[in-house]
Amino acid sequence: MLALLGLITIALLLLVIMAKWMSPLIALILIPIAAAIVGGFGWDTSKFIVTGLQSLAPVVGMFVFAILFFGVVTDAGMLDPIIDRILRTVGTRPTRIVMGTTLLALLIHLDGSGAVTFLITIPAMLPLYERLGIDKRILACAASMAAGVNFLPWTGPMIRASASLKLSIPEIFNPLVPIQVVGLVFIFGVSYWLGRREERRLGLTGDVPADVLANRTLTPGQLELRRPRNFWINIVLTVLVLGTMVILGDRLAPAIVFMVGTCAALLINYPNVDTQRGRIDAHARAALLMASILLAAGVFTGIMQGSGMLKAMAVAAVEFVPSGAAKYMPIALGVVSMPLSLLFDPDSFYFGVLPVVAEVGGQLGVPKVQLAQGALLGQMTTGFPVSPLTPATFLVVGLTGIDLADHQKFTIPFLFAASVVMTIACVAFGLFPL
């Protein structure tokens, strides 16, 4: 009964969001609360919610101050030369711009942080898309594919899979290197195809005339905020902030890093108190929207975990595995791992679902390393940029200015296809036996 309630809750959540019957904020709060009440948890629902909010508080702090930090340095003009350089590098054809977006996101995601990838890639590339009229859903899709396929030894899903199944990271990751190469070839192919499709839609058969993009005029208000003399100072500050997050991430909370970075950015670029207040006010709406959605997601995950619905769903699911089909479990997991990102948050899956699946597989003779690899082909890798259970998803839609439902409808087929292609590659390379 508990598993069924959990399945209905998640299905209803996805339905109302994707059908645009409710905003994500309302759905993430009201639907799980209603489910907890129906499930008879009563006042314990409050405890579940508080636990979920507490678990997300550091993430909320990081995103709020990350938005403020990047907003301030963008106001100061730090990205202007970078955008111009990208223009000269990728040209002005949509095909090159989309592939350049994928490459930029791929390089930035080498630190393993999806949030940082989107915070840098999307603001840098968005002006190009807006000036040419390229569909912004493609920007969200290209960045999502690059971050999703780029699963590395120090990323969260890899670390969780290693810890939950007590396997070494090289044991899991090394055989997946050629699989990841296949995935990267696939997403660059998709990026090329999306770019070509946009060229046909926009009627562009060659490079856009230079004067189309040369007219990047700034308003008087924007010009007043620009601080070109501080370009290198802002670059160094940004590198220090991001570098500190990567190097000292295990000892220093990212929220603290962005808090200090925001203070430094304001003092360097806008020493006047009134101007500082104006910059904070200018970005407060985006920060508040992001914080509210993240806290709403905390309500959802807190109730789903605290009530035991997620664990019950996992136990019920593995009971349907026929013994004769056991050897196909890694393949099946590889195929469904991306959609499972819409149902389970990373901790619930890797520490709740995967150990149960591995236990069942072990009893049927399936090596647990294969199950770990199958999970990593999609669960919170290709799946995280579209899952309503991860803050990064809301960061993508917030930065691009598109609707969550539109992002999911457009991007999910490509991310799911990437997981399927990599699963087929695992079979072809002999990782998963037939």
C-alpha angles and dihedrals in degrees: 000000000000092000091050091049090051092049092049091048094053094042091051092048093052092044097053092044097047093041089049092234090132135016114251090248094058095039095050091054108035102038098054091042090053090047092051091051091049088048090058098245093132115173091002085076088075091056091050091051094049091050091051092048092049092051091054099041095095090048092050090051091050095050095045093053093038089058090048093046097050090041092056097047090045090052087052089056101250093140097046097086091039092055091048090050092050089050091055091046102046096029122218102289115112090229092060093041094054092046089045088054090053092048094047092050091046093053094045091048090063086096088062096238116124091189093056090045093056094040090058104030101047099048089046096051102031095084090057092053093046094048094050096038093241114164107265090214086071090057090052091046096048093049091045094051093049093049093041099053093041097084108164135183092260098047121110099250093050093049092046093049091050094048098044095050096032094237127141115252094234089053089058102033107039096065089048095060096091089042090055090050089055089050092051092050088051096051093047088051090052090047090053091049093048090049093050090049090053091049090056093045093050093042093240114149098168142003115327111248110267094240091063091068098028091074094078094144121182123213118246088253092054092047090052090055096047116107104187092167088064095054097110092039090055091046091052091046092051092048090049092050095048093039091052090052091053099041100037099027092119093053104030122050113237089229090063092048092053092043092056091040092053091051091049093048092052094047093047099045104026112025091166111098095218091051090049090053090049093053092049091048091049092059098031093094094057092043093049092048091051093046093049093051092047091051089048088053087052089058091053097046093042093055095042092050100037094048092051093237093129094050092046090052091052094049092047093049097055092052088071094062110110113221092234091057095051096108089058093057095100091051093047091047090050091054097046097035094091095050088046087066086071090057106037133041114226097260093047093049102041096038099030111026105027096054089052091048090047091050092052090045092049091055088052095046100259114142110240092223089066090052091050090051092047091053092049092057089077119344104112090335106079087005103054100077092061102033117110086213095069127071091219091069092060089045090057094050093041095053095044094042095230130129120265092233091051091050093050095046092049101040106034095074092054094045091047090049090052090055092048092049091051091047090054088049089054089055092045092050092047098248092120115039122221 
